[in-house]
Each structure stands twice: as C-alpha cells, then as structure tokens.
C-alpha cells in the first residue's frame, strides 16, 4: 500500500514537470505525457503501475465527460447538431464497418465479429485530446464546437458497437434486427436516465439548504450517479453523463450561487487536470506491457497491421468528412442548414482531428481474457497493441501537425461578425446602460443621500464615457494599448495592497480573519482581471 502511494505520488510529480515542459515548448500536454510514459514503462520502480479498465470506465470517465459537457455551449451544440450527430453516430458506425472488413481481411485469425470489436474500440476521436490540442491553436469557433461536440457523443455510439461485437465474439451469435433495436434503445434510454438524474440533483441544489462546499461535492457525485444508473440497466452511461451534464450546465445560474460557481470551477479544473494527466501518462506506461504480450515474433507484423488500421482510420475520416459536406450542400436545397456551403477548408481541418484517447484505451483493456467456453479470447494481445498504436500515432502525428495544417489552410472565422473586443464593449455598454437606468428610475432618492450609491453612479457613468469612442475607427489597437496599461497598473496595485495587508497583519489591533478576508477580495479582483482578458490570450 505504501509503495503504491509513493509510486503514484512520483507519477504526479512527473506529470507536473511534463506539463510545465509542454507549456514551455507550446505543445498540447496529452501528447507529451504519452511520449514521456513510454520510457517510464521500462523503469523498474514504476512497472507495478497498471491500468484497470474498470478504473477508467467507473472512476475516470464520468467526471471527465461531465467536465467536458459542463464547458460545452448548448446554444452552439444545437446550432451544429446535424453535423455533430452525423459524426457521432453514422460516421462512427461506418468507421467501425470499414475497420472490421479491413482487419478481417489482413490479420490472421480475425473474424468479422473481432473486426467490429476493434472498430468499436478505435473509431471514436477523444474529447480530452481534441480540447487540449485546440486550446493552443487559433481556429474558427464553429470548428471547435463541432470537434468537441462530436467527441462527446461518439463515445456512446462506439461503446454500443463494442458491446454488441463483444457479445457476438463471446457467444458466437449475432442477430442484426435485435442489435439494431437495442442500439436505439440503449441511446434513447441513456439520454432519458441522464436527464432524469439531472432533474433530481437540480431539485436538491435549488430547494434544499446546501452550502458552497455541499454544492461542489454534489457536482462530483452527479456524474457517477448518472453513469451508474444508466449502466445498471445496461443503457449508455456515457450518453447519460453527457446529456445530464449539458442539461445542468445550461441551468447552472438557476441553482448554483455565485460562490458555488466560482469555487466549483476552480476545484473541477484541478481535478480534471489530474485525471487527464494520469490517464495519458498511463497510456505510455502500459505500452511496454502490451508489447511483451505479443512475444518476440509478433511485434513486426503487429506494427504493420497497426499502421494499416491507423491509415484506414485517417482516410475513412477524410472521406466521411467530405461526404458529410456534400450531403449538407444537397440537403440545403430541402431544409435549412447552419452552413449551406461549407467549402473545402473546414472539412480538411475536421478530417485531421481524429486523435484517439481515453475511451479507446478503456475499451481495449476491458476485453476479457477468456471466452464463455473457457478458451483464451482470440487475438486479445493484437487488439490491445493496435489500439495503443492508434492512440500513440494519432495523438503524436495529428496532434503535432494540426497547427501547421490550420496555418496552411488559413480559414477565416465566418461566424465572427463582431470581434471579441467589439462584443465585449457592446456587452459592457448594455450592462452599464441598464444599471444607470435602474439607479435613475428606482433609486434616485438614495443617489442623493447615500455616498456609496453616488460612487456607483459615477462608476457606471465613467464606463459609458470610456466606451463612447469604441464605435469609431481603430478600436482594436486602442483597446490593446488601454488594456495592457490597465492590467499592468492593476497588477501593481494588487501587489502593493497585499504587501500592506501583510504589514497590517503584524499589528495587534488588526484581526487575522479580517486580513484573510481582504486577501480573498484581492484574489477575486485578480481573478476578474484574468477572466476579463482570457479571451484575447
């Protein structure tokens, strides 16, 4: 037990240093973590660390999916629902079919059932990988929405394919009609259970006397409750978490206080960072174990098969992407679509974002060692090796080259009618105007007698005066200069105020609790400053 604690503590320290290096050289940290894990797998001290599939599915997957769903815009997801749905369901099924037929044709001992099993494992691009890599690249907003939305939903469809294929291998029988009905039922009921559980937690948050800490703890219980409730009835736990997470995320301002939202964001960011880091470095750590399972003579053909399957996945995604584009252009003459003329640039970028990750890893490791008749599961080691190779190659190859592809394609953002700066100033104007209107119409009496209310009016009037010039030419250059100076001055003021608080805290007549409270206010002010400029960095 003590040895395991020391092992995982060392692993966390390694993760922190690898992520620091990734930030320094501006590479998405999942890529560097996987690469760092490869040599670490040969270190004797770390060899005992192995991935348990149940640990990935039950412990890691629900919170990671929930955190991704919580940060996804329902408005944008709904706008691009047809494109996202086509990639999340039809494209995953098509990819699974192509992988099944190719693998059955080229890999000795592979049947169609085993091929579909492999297809269900490697077909879904990973939400975590895509989000981490796209954060470092400036791409159109619609592109990010489609990639992240697809990655959220395709896990469910791929795992359903995996489930039916596994049952076919284990039992030796497969009935298409029954499988098709079950496929729809698993998806629909998974969504229904997710929303039902979300409604329960919505009611608990909103109508029971919870504190901030209770709210944060409840947000961690929520994804596990959704996932386990759906899986208990053999429906899609992944879709339950995603649908429930989206439902609650769109209503967070109704049932969470401002303190719960602020504290919850900080806690969730830290937890998601740790979970992601552990999962990706474990991928690298596990790879030597998978290689050993092949034996001395099996490595060379396994590498060949793995590279062929990886190539098939990349080509199939490109073909599916342009196929979806053609269908969208045809359907635009019949129904209203979000973009009737997508062009070639967006499909090209979308076709190169098929990085695989956590779900593929967990699915591969969950393949049982034995069949129902007691015989060894056919080609299990080959399935594991191909899956790990696909994850490694797609993460490194596509992840490292995506920024170059994006710069080469040079696609402007067609949805950005107003720049981020113009949107910010427009919102600030409307907020200041509304506040001044309420103060004038409702609190005119207090404005004459209460100096604090007078100060509030002066603040909003100053905002309105400052924002007058933003409609004229050249706001971006002026905004950059203004904000650079403002941020520098505010940072200096906050630094000096903290220093003064430390000096005041040494005096006997100043309460330590009061000083801590003032520090929290300064921290909140700095967080507001960071949030205000985050969109531009």
C-alpha positions as CSV (number, residue, x, y, z in Angstrom):
1,X,0.0,0.0,0.0
2,X,2.8,2.4,1.0
3,X,4.7,1.5,-2.1
4,X,1.7,2.3,-4.3
5,X,1.2,5.7,-2.7
6,X,4.8,6.5,-3.3
7,X,4.6,5.3,-6.9
8,X,1.5,7.5,-7.7
9,X,3.0,10.5,-5.8
10,X,6.1,10.2,-8.0
11,X,3.9,9.9,-11.1
12,X,2.0,13.1,-10.2
13,X,5.3,14.9,-9.8
14,X,6.4,13.7,-13.2
15,X,3.1,14.8,-14.7
16,X,3.5,18.3,-13.3
17,X,7.0,18.6,-14.8
18,X,5.9,17.2,-18.1
19,X,3.0,19.7,-18.3
20,X,5.4,22.5,-17.4
21,X,7.6,21.5,-20.3
22,X,4.6,21.2,-22.6
23,X,3.6,24.8,-21.7
24,X,7.2,25.9,-22.2
25,X,7.5,24.5,-25.7
26,X,3.8,25.1,-26.6
27,X,2.8,21.5,-27.2
28,X,-0.5,20.0,-26.0
29,X,0.2,18.2,-22.8
30,X,-1.5,14.8,-23.7
31,X,1.0,14.3,-26.5
32,X,4.0,14.9,-24.3
33,X,2.6,12.8,-21.4
34,X,2.1,9.8,-23.7
35,X,5.6,10.2,-25.1
36,X,7.0,10.6,-21.5
37,X,5.2,7.5,-20.4
38,X,6.9,5.2,-23.0
39,X,10.4,5.2,-21.4
40,X,8.9,5.3,-17.9
41,X,7.3,2.0,-18.6
42,X,10.7,0.4,-18.6
43,X,11.7,1.9,-15.2
44,X,11.5,-0.9,-12.6
45,X,10.1,1.3,-9.8
46,X,7.1,2.2,-12.0
47,X,6.4,-1.2,-13.6
48,X,3.8,-2.1,-11.0
49,X,1.5,0.7,-12.1
50,X,-1.1,-0.8,-14.5
51,X,-4.4,0.4,-15.9
52,X,-7.5,-1.3,-14.7
53,X,-10.3,-0.9,-17.3
54,X,-13.0,-0.7,-14.5
55,X,-11.0,2.2,-13.0
56,X,-11.0,4.1,-16.3
57,X,-14.7,3.4,-17.0
58,X,-16.1,4.0,-13.5
59,X,-13.6,6.4,-11.8
60,X,-12.1,8.4,-14.6
61,X,-14.6,8.5,-17.5
62,X,-17.7,10.0,-15.7
63,X,-16.0,13.1,-14.3
64,X,-14.0,13.8,-17.5
65,X,-17.1,13.5,-19.7
66,X,-19.1,15.6,-17.2
67,X,-16.5,18.3,-17.1
68,X,-16.3,18.5,-20.9
69,X,-20.2,18.6,-21.1
70,X,-20.3,21.3,-18.4
71,X,-17.9,23.5,-20.5
72,X,-19.8,22.9,-23.8
73,X,-22.2,25.6,-25.1
74,X,-25.6,24.1,-25.6
75,X,-26.5,27.0,-27.9
76,X,-23.6,26.2,-30.2
77,X,-24.1,22.5,-29.9
78,X,-27.8,22.9,-31.0
79,X,-26.8,25.1,-33.9
80,X,-24.4,22.5,-35.3
81,X,-26.5,19.5,-34.1
82,X,-26.8,17.9,-37.6
83,X,-23.1,17.9,-38.3
84,X,-22.2,16.7,-34.8
85,X,-24.9,14.0,-34.9
86,X,-23.7,12.7,-38.3
87,X,-20.1,12.3,-37.0
88,X,-21.2,11.0,-33.6
89,X,-23.3,8.2,-35.0
90,X,-23.3,7.4,-38.7
91,X,-19.5,8.1,-39.2
92,X,-18.6,6.0,-36.1
93,X,-20.7,3.1,-37.5
94,X,-19.2,3.5,-41.0
95,X,-15.7,3.6,-39.5
96,X,-16.3,0.5,-37.4
97,X,-17.5,-1.3,-40.5
98,X,-14.5,-0.3,-42.6
99,X,-12.1,-1.4,-39.8
100,X,-14.0,-4.6,-39.4
101,X,-13.7,-5.7,-43.0
102,X,-10.1,-4.5,-43.5
103,X,-8.8,-6.2,-40.3
104,X,-10.7,-9.4,-41.1
105,X,-9.1,-9.4,-44.5
106,X,-5.4,-8.7,-43.5
107,X,-5.0,-10.0,-39.9
108,X,-4.8,-13.8,-39.5
109,X,-7.4,-15.2,-37.1
110,X,-9.6,-12.1,-37.2
111,X,-13.3,-12.7,-37.9
112,X,-15.8,-10.0,-38.8
113,X,-17.0,-10.1,-35.2
114,X,-13.5,-9.5,-33.9
115,X,-13.1,-6.8,-36.5
116,X,-16.2,-5.0,-35.4
117,X,-14.9,-5.2,-31.8
118,X,-11.7,-3.5,-32.9
119,X,-13.7,-1.0,-34.9
120,X,-15.8,-0.1,-31.9
121,X,-12.7,0.4,-29.9
122,X,-10.7,2.7,-32.2
123,X,-13.5,4.6,-34.0
124,X,-14.2,7.4,-31.6
125,X,-11.9,10.5,-31.5
126,X,-11.2,11.7,-28.0
127,X,-12.8,14.7,-26.4
128,X,-10.0,15.4,-24.0
129,X,-7.2,15.2,-26.6
130,X,-9.1,17.4,-29.0
131,X,-9.9,20.1,-26.4
132,X,-6.3,20.1,-25.1
133,X,-4.8,20.4,-28.6
134,X,-7.3,23.0,-29.9
135,X,-6.6,25.3,-26.9
136,X,-3.2,26.1,-28.4
137,X,-4.5,26.7,-31.9
138,X,-6.5,29.7,-33.2
139,X,-9.4,28.1,-35.2
140,X,-12.9,29.2,-36.0
141,X,-15.4,28.8,-33.2
142,X,-17.7,26.5,-35.2
143,X,-14.7,24.1,-35.7
144,X,-14.1,23.8,-32.0
145,X,-17.8,23.3,-31.3
146,X,-18.1,20.5,-33.9
147,X,-15.0,18.7,-32.8
148,X,-15.7,18.8,-29.1
149,X,-19.4,18.0,-29.6
150,X,-18.6,15.1,-31.8
151,X,-16.1,13.8,-29.3
152,X,-18.6,14.0,-26.5
153,X,-21.3,12.0,-28.3
154,X,-19.3,9.5,-30.4
155,X,-18.0,7.7,-27.3
156,X,-21.5,6.4,-26.7
157,X,-22.1,5.1,-30.2
158,X,-18.7,3.4,-30.3
159,X,-19.1,1.7,-27.0
160,X,-22.5,0.4,-28.1
161,X,-20.9,-1.1,-31.2
162,X,-18.1,-2.5,-28.9
163,X,-20.7,-4.0,-26.6
164,X,-22.6,-5.9,-29.3
165,X,-19.4,-7.0,-31.1
166,X,-18.0,-8.3,-27.8
167,X,-21.3,-10.2,-27.1
168,X,-21.0,-11.7,-30.6
169,X,-17.5,-12.9,-30.0
170,X,-18.3,-14.3,-26.6
171,X,-21.5,-16.1,-27.6
172,X,-20.7,-16.8,-31.3
173,X,-24.1,-15.4,-32.4
174,X,-25.4,-12.1,-33.7
175,X,-28.9,-11.1,-34.7
176,X,-28.9,-7.8,-36.7
177,X,-32.6,-6.8,-36.1
178,X,-32.3,-7.3,-32.3
179,X,-29.0,-5.5,-32.2
180,X,-30.5,-2.5,-34.2
181,X,-33.4,-2.2,-31.8
182,X,-31.1,-2.5,-28.8
183,X,-28.8,0.1,-30.3
184,X,-31.6,2.7,-30.4
185,X,-32.9,1.7,-27.0
186,X,-29.5,2.0,-25.4
187,X,-29.0,5.5,-26.7
188,X,-32.5,6.9,-26.1
189,X,-32.8,5.4,-22.6
190,X,-29.2,6.5,-21.7
191,X,-30.2,10.1,-22.5
192,X,-33.5,9.8,-20.6
193,X,-31.8,8.4,-17.5
194,X,-29.2,11.2,-17.6
195,X,-31.8,13.9,-17.7
196,X,-33.9,12.2,-15.0
197,X,-30.9,12.0,-12.6
198,X,-30.0,15.6,-13.6
199,X,-33.5,16.8,-12.6
200,X,-33.1,15.1,-9.2
201,X,-29.8,16.9,-8.5
202,X,-31.3,20.1,-9.9
203,X,-34.0,19.9,-7.2
204,X,-31.5,19.1,-4.5
205,X,-29.3,22.1,-5.3
206,X,-32.2,24.5,-5.8
207,X,-34.6,23.7,-3.0
208,X,-32.5,22.2,-0.2
209,X,-30.4,24.3,2.1
210,X,-27.0,23.4,0.6
211,X,-23.7,25.3,1.3
212,X,-21.0,26.1,-1.2
213,X,-18.9,23.0,-0.2
214,X,-22.0,20.8,-0.4
215,X,-22.7,22.1,-3.9
216,X,-19.2,21.3,-5.0
217,X,-19.4,17.8,-3.5
218,X,-22.8,17.2,-5.2
219,X,-21.3,18.1,-8.6
220,X,-18.8,15.3,-8.1
221,X,-21.5,12.8,-7.1
222,X,-23.7,13.8,-10.1
223,X,-21.7,12.2,-13.0
224,X,-21.2,8.9,-11.1
225,X,-24.9,8.7,-10.3
226,X,-25.8,9.3,-14.0
227,X,-23.3,6.8,-15.3
228,X,-24.1,4.0,-12.8
229,X,-27.8,4.4,-13.0
230,X,-27.7,4.0,-16.8
231,X,-25.2,1.1,-16.7
232,X,-27.2,-0.7,-14.1
233,X,-30.0,-1.0,-16.6
234,X,-27.5,-1.8,-19.5
235,X,-28.0,1.5,-21.2
236,X,-25.4,4.1,-22.3
237,X,-23.7,5.6,-19.2
238,X,-21.7,7.9,-21.4
239,X,-24.7,9.5,-23.0
240,X,-26.4,9.7,-19.6
241,X,-23.4,11.8,-18.3
242,X,-23.2,13.9,-21.4
243,X,-27.0,14.6,-21.6
244,X,-27.3,15.2,-17.9
245,X,-24.2,17.4,-17.9
246,X,-25.5,19.6,-20.7
247,X,-28.9,19.9,-19.0
248,X,-27.4,21.1,-15.8
249,X,-24.8,23.3,-17.4
250,X,-27.4,25.3,-19.3
251,X,-29.2,26.0,-16.0
252,X,-26.2,26.5,-13.6
253,X,-27.2,30.1,-12.9
254,X,-30.6,28.9,-11.7
255,X,-29.5,26.5,-8.9
256,X,-25.9,27.4,-8.0
257,X,-24.9,30.5,-6.1
258,X,-22.1,32.7,-7.3
259,X,-19.7,31.3,-4.7
260,X,-20.6,27.7,-5.7
261,X,-19.9,28.5,-9.3
262,X,-16.6,30.2,-8.6
263,X,-15.3,27.5,-6.2
264,X,-16.7,24.7,-8.3
265,X,-14.9,25.9,-11.4
266,X,-11.5,26.1,-9.6
267,X,-12.0,22.6,-8.0
268,X,-13.1,21.0,-11.2
269,X,-10.2,22.4,-13.2
270,X,-7.7,21.0,-10.8
271,X,-9.4,17.5,-10.6
272,X,-9.8,17.3,-14.4
273,X,-6.2,18.3,-14.9
274,X,-5.0,15.5,-12.5
275,X,-7.3,12.8,-14.0
276,X,-6.3,13.7,-17.6
277,X,-2.6,13.7,-16.7
278,X,-2.8,10.3,-15.0
279,X,-4.7,8.7,-17.9
280,X,-2.4,9.9,-20.6
281,X,0.8,9.1,-18.9
282,X,-0.6,5.6,-18.1
283,X,-1.1,5.1,-21.8
284,X,2.6,5.4,-22.3
285,X,3.4,3.3,-19.2
286,X,1.2,0.5,-20.4
287,X,2.6,0.2,-23.9
288,X,5.7,-1.9,-22.9
289,X,3.4,-4.4,-21.2
290,X,1.3,-4.7,-24.3
291,X,4.5,-5.2,-26.4
292,X,5.6,-8.1,-24.1
293,X,2.2,-9.8,-24.6
294,X,2.9,-10.2,-28.3
295,X,6.0,-12.2,-27.9
296,X,9.3,-11.8,-29.8
297,X,8.0,-12.9,-33.2
298,X,4.7,-11.0,-33.1
299,X,6.0,-7.4,-32.9
300,X,6.9,-6.8,-36.6
301,X,3.6,-8.0,-38.1
302,X,1.7,-6.2,-35.3
303,X,3.3,-2.9,-36.2
304,X,2.4,-3.4,-39.9
305,X,-1.2,-4.2,-39.1
306,X,-1.4,-1.2,-36.6
307,X,-0.1,1.3,-39.2
308,X,-2.5,0.0,-41.8
309,X,-5.5,0.3,-39.4
310,X,-4.3,3.8,-38.4
311,X,-4.1,4.8,-42.1
312,X,-7.6,3.3,-42.7
313,X,-9.0,5.4,-39.8
314,X,-7.5,8.6,-41.1
315,X,-8.6,8.0,-44.7
316,X,-12.1,7.0,-43.6
317,X,-12.5,10.1,-41.6
318,X,-11.5,12.3,-44.5
319,X,-13.9,10.5,-46.8
320,X,-16.7,10.8,-44.3
321,X,-16.0,14.5,-43.7
322,X,-16.2,15.4,-47.4
323,X,-19.2,13.0,-47.8
324,X,-21.0,14.9,-45.0
325,X,-20.1,18.2,-46.7
326,X,-21.7,17.0,-50.0
327,X,-24.8,15.8,-48.1
328,X,-25.1,19.1,-46.3
329,X,-24.9,21.0,-49.7
330,X,-27.6,18.8,-51.2
331,X,-29.9,19.0,-48.1
332,X,-29.6,22.8,-48.0
333,X,-32.0,22.9,-51.0
334,X,-34.6,21.0,-49.0
335,X,-34.1,22.1,-45.4
336,X,-32.4,25.0,-43.5
337,X,-28.9,24.1,-42.5
338,X,-26.4,26.0,-40.4
339,X,-24.0,26.4,-43.4
340,X,-25.2,25.6,-46.9
341,X,-21.7,26.0,-48.4
342,X,-19.0,24.6,-46.0
343,X,-16.3,24.8,-48.7
344,X,-13.1,22.6,-48.6
345,X,-11.2,24.2,-45.7
346,X,-13.4,23.2,-42.7
347,X,-13.7,19.5,-43.8
348,X,-9.9,19.3,-44.4
349,X,-9.2,20.6,-40.8
350,X,-12.0,18.4,-39.4
351,X,-10.6,15.4,-41.2
352,X,-7.3,15.8,-39.4
353,X,-8.7,15.9,-35.9
354,X,-9.2,12.2,-35.3
355,X,-7.0,11.9,-32.2
356,X,-7.9,8.8,-30.1
357,X,-7.5,8.6,-26.4
358,X,-9.2,7.6,-23.1
359,X,-12.3,5.7,-24.3
360,X,-10.4,3.6,-26.8
361,X,-7.9,2.7,-24.1
362,X,-10.5,1.7,-21.6
363,X,-12.5,-0.3,-24.1
364,X,-9.4,-2.3,-25.3
365,X,-8.4,-3.1,-21.7
366,X,-11.9,-4.3,-20.9
367,X,-11.7,-7.1,-23.4
368,X,-11.9,-10.3,-21.3
369,X,-9.0,-12.8,-21.1
370,X,-11.3,-15.8,-21.7
371,X,-14.4,-16.7,-23.8
372,X,-17.5,-18.2,-22.2
373,X,-16.3,-21.7,-23.0
374,X,-13.0,-21.1,-21.1
375,X,-10.9,-20.7,-24.2
376,X,-8.5,-17.7,-24.4
377,X,-10.0,-14.6,-26.1
378,X,-8.9,-14.7,-29.7
379,X,-6.2,-12.1,-30.7
380,X,-6.6,-10.1,-27.5
381,X,-2.9,-9.0,-27.5
382,X,-3.2,-7.9,-31.1
383,X,-6.3,-5.8,-30.3
384,X,-4.5,-4.1,-27.4
385,X,-1.4,-3.4,-29.5
386,X,-3.3,-2.0,-32.4
387,X,-5.4,0.2,-30.1
388,X,-2.3,1.6,-28.3
389,X,-0.5,2.2,-31.6
390,X,-3.5,4.0,-33.0
391,X,-3.7,6.2,-29.9
392,X,0.0,6.9,-30.0
393,X,0.2,7.7,-33.7
394,X,-2.9,9.8,-34.0
395,X,-2.0,11.8,-30.9
396,X,1.6,12.5,-32.0
397,X,1.2,12.7,-35.7
398,X,-2.1,14.6,-36.0
399,X,-1.7,16.5,-32.7
400,X,1.7,17.9,-33.5
401,X,0.9,18.8,-37.1
402,X,-2.6,20.2,-36.6
403,X,-1.4,23.7,-36.0
404,X,0.7,23.6,-39.2
405,X,-2.4,22.3,-41.2
406,X,-4.5,25.1,-39.7
407,X,-2.0,27.8,-40.6
408,X,-1.6,26.4,-44.2
409,X,-5.4,26.3,-44.7
410,X,-5.8,29.8,-43.2
411,X,-9.5,29.6,-42.7
412,X,-11.2,32.9,-41.5
413,X,-13.9,32.7,-38.9
414,X,-17.2,33.0,-40.8
415,X,-19.2,33.4,-37.6
416,X,-17.1,36.3,-36.2
417,X,-19.2,39.3,-37.4
418,X,-18.1,41.3,-34.4
419,X,-14.6,40.8,-33.0
420,X,-14.2,39.6,-29.4
421,X,-13.3,43.1,-28.4
422,X,-16.3,44.6,-30.1
423,X,-18.5,42.0,-28.4
424,X,-17.0,42.8,-25.0
425,X,-17.5,46.5,-25.4
426,X,-21.1,46.0,-26.6
427,X,-22.0,43.9,-23.6
428,X,-20.3,46.4,-21.2
429,X,-22.3,49.3,-22.7
430,X,-25.6,47.5,-22.4
431,X,-24.8,46.5,-18.7
432,X,-23.8,50.0,-17.8
433,X,-26.8,51.5,-19.5
434,X,-29.2,49.1,-17.8
435,X,-27.6,49.8,-14.4
436,X,-27.8,53.6,-14.8
437,X,-31.4,53.3,-15.9
438,X,-32.4,51.3,-12.8
439,X,-30.4,53.6,-10.5
440,X,-32.2,56.7,-12.0
441,X,-35.7,55.2,-12.0
442,X,-35.7,53.2,-8.8
443,X,-33.0,54.6,-6.5
444,X,-33.0,58.3,-7.3
445,X,-33.6,59.1,-3.6
446,X,-30.7,57.0,-2.4
447,X,-28.5,58.5,-5.1
448,X,-28.9,61.9,-3.4
449,X,-28.2,60.9,0.2
450,X,-26.0,57.7,0.0
451,X,-22.4,58.4,-1.0
452,X,-21.8,54.8,-1.8
453,X,-24.7,54.8,-4.3
454,X,-23.3,58.1,-5.7
455,X,-20.0,56.3,-6.2
456,X,-21.8,53.5,-8.1
457,X,-23.4,56.0,-10.4
458,X,-20.0,57.7,-11.1
459,X,-18.5,54.3,-11.9
460,X,-21.1,53.4,-14.5
461,X,-21.1,56.9,-15.9
462,X,-17.3,56.6,-16.3
463,X,-17.8,53.3,-18.1
464,X,-20.2,54.9,-20.5
465,X,-17.9,57.8,-21.1
466,X,-14.9,55.5,-21.7
467,X,-16.9,53.3,-24.1
468,X,-18.2,56.2,-26.3
469,X,-15.2,56.0,-28.6
470,X,-15.4,52.3,-29.3
471,X,-17.7,52.8,-32.3
472,X,-15.0,54.8,-34.1
473,X,-12.2,53.5,-36.3
474,X,-9.3,51.5,-34.9
475,X,-10.8,50.2,-31.6
476,X,-8.6,47.1,-31.6
477,X,-5.3,49.0,-31.5
478,X,-6.6,51.4,-28.9
479,X,-8.0,48.5,-26.8
480,X,-4.8,46.6,-26.8
481,X,-2.9,49.7,-25.6
482,X,-5.5,50.6,-23.0
483,X,-5.8,47.0,-21.6
484,X,-2.0,46.5,-21.5
485,X,-1.6,49.6,-19.3
486,X,-4.7,48.9,-17.2
487,X,-3.6,45.3,-16.4
488,X,0.0,46.5,-15.6
489,X,-1.3,49.2,-13.2
490,X,-3.9,46.9,-11.6
491,X,-1.3,44.1,-11.0
492,X,1.0,46.7,-9.4
493,X,-1.8,48.0,-7.1
494,X,-2.8,44.5,-6.1
495,X,0.8,43.6,-5.3
496,X,1.3,46.7,-3.1
497,X,-2.1,46.1,-1.4
498,X,-1.1,42.6,-0.5
499,X,2.2,43.8,0.9
500,X,0.3,46.4,3.0
501,X,-2.1,43.7,4.3
502,X,0.9,41.6,5.4
503,X,2.3,44.6,7.4
504,X,-1.1,45.4,8.9
505,X,-1.5,41.7,10.0
506,X,1.6,42.2,12.3
507,X,-0.3,44.7,14.4
508,X,-2.1,43.6,17.4
509,X,-5.2,45.6,16.8
510,X,-5.9,44.1,13.3
511,X,-7.8,40.8,13.2
512,X,-6.1,38.0,11.3
513,X,-9.5,36.9,10.0
514,X,-10.2,40.4,8.6
515,X,-6.9,40.3,6.7
516,X,-7.6,36.9,5.3
517,X,-11.0,38.2,4.1
518,X,-9.3,41.2,2.4
519,X,-6.9,38.8,0.7
520,X,-9.8,36.9,-0.7
521,X,-11.3,40.1,-2.1
522,X,-8.0,40.9,-3.8
523,X,-7.7,37.4,-5.1
524,X,-11.2,37.7,-6.5
525,X,-10.3,41.1,-8.1
526,X,-7.3,39.4,-9.8
527,X,-9.4,36.5,-11.0
528,X,-11.9,39.1,-12.5
529,X,-8.9,40.7,-14.2
530,X,-7.7,37.3,-15.6
531,X,-11.2,36.4,-16.8
532,X,-11.6,39.7,-18.5
533,X,-8.6,39.3,-20.7
534,X,-8.7,35.5,-21.1
535,X,-10.5,35.6,-24.4
536,X,-7.7,37.5,-26.0
537,X,-4.8,35.3,-24.9
